């Protein structure tokens, strides 16, 4: 790193939790607690942990010397008196001790795990982000073994009321490399949210902002990613905690529009996102569209399923845009491919089949009596799998399976661009339609901004 960059580097946020290797369970509490079941109270000594595998969640394990009614021990309430914890649990395993040995009880926490002064005001909340993709960001430094260690890894998201800062954890590159090998989960970024206009905000209110931010992270990550292990601070004292389960997906490589090198437009994008999110009707459409986007982007149900899921997202986005008056045309245009054609053209998004999809181009040229634009070929492929029309299926199976794969990518690309247009984004993006997309050759300006220049 050059001296000038080093001098300007921010001091990195120190994580409150960091994993020595991927998928290492985190002990959140260790000591005495109670398990209530069928009006019986069992006193246990054990641990509450954040687990990652086989599924992400919260688990507990404890020992007791009391007699246990095993037959009826299925569900219950876990109570930690000194920490004001009360939560619903499901019992997954019971091992009765021989003679005077202790009985071991294990289970999963099924509801929230929030405790402390939840109704009090805090000046910030710290959190950890698992599995967030690599973004270069601004330079940060940390003092490691008496030497400053530098990396590009800070992104700031700012709206009218809050500032959210996320920093890569130390040695991010090696952590991410190991995560790609082992899969699962690792904590890769540490973040903090603070109010801008006032000194303190209710812990519950800041959590609501982080819940919105979790949806935004889906947009820039291409997979589900949520702020976890939240701690509310007041003058550096930890006074409230939210260790509940939030939607987070295990690591998997996926393409995503968000460029590693171009994060300069993220703050404005978040501001516009959060403005829409605060309207309940817009929030429902936006979050559901992101659900379909993430599922399609992850090939849920294989590529055939991805086509269907992408269609769900596109129909929702089309109807939403017409209802909001973002498109000046009748909303009842049929068939759907014509409706999508009109929306894309209104938004400055090309409707021609991208040159990076030669299998789709060959299919369209051969079936030119049916296929004219990208939305038409996408709808044809989707309908061939969903509708009971043997003629369409026979036509489709005469071509390479890459037609279906590229069709799913095309539909996902449309979803990305429509959402970015709605949110007023005009910057650089990773264009998945470029032939054999790689980071260095696939960075473009969004098409509507390119056409304006």
Secondary structure, 3 states (H helix, E strand, C coil): CCHHHHHHCEECCCCCCCCCCCCCCEEEEEEEEEEEECCEEEEEEEEEEEECCCCCEEEEEEEECCCCCHHHCCEEEEEEHHHCEEEEEEEEEEECCCCCCCEEEEEEECCCCEEECCCCEECEEEEEEECCCCCCCEEEEEEECCEEEEEEEEEEEECCCEEEEEEECCCHHHHHHHHHHHCCCCEEEEEEEEECCCCCEEHHHHHHHHHHHHHHHHHHHCCCCCEEEEEEEECCEEEEEECCCCCCCCCCCCCCCCCCCCCCCHHHHHHHHHHHHCCHHHHHHHHHHHHHHHHHHCCCCHHHHHHHHHHHHHHHHHHHHHHCCCCCCCCCCCCHHHHHHHHHHHHCCCCCCCCCCHHHHHHHHHCCCCCCCHHHHHHHHHHHHHCCCHHHHHHHHCCCCHHHHHHHHHHHHHHHHHHHHHCCCCCEEECCCCCCCCCCCCEEECHHHHHHC
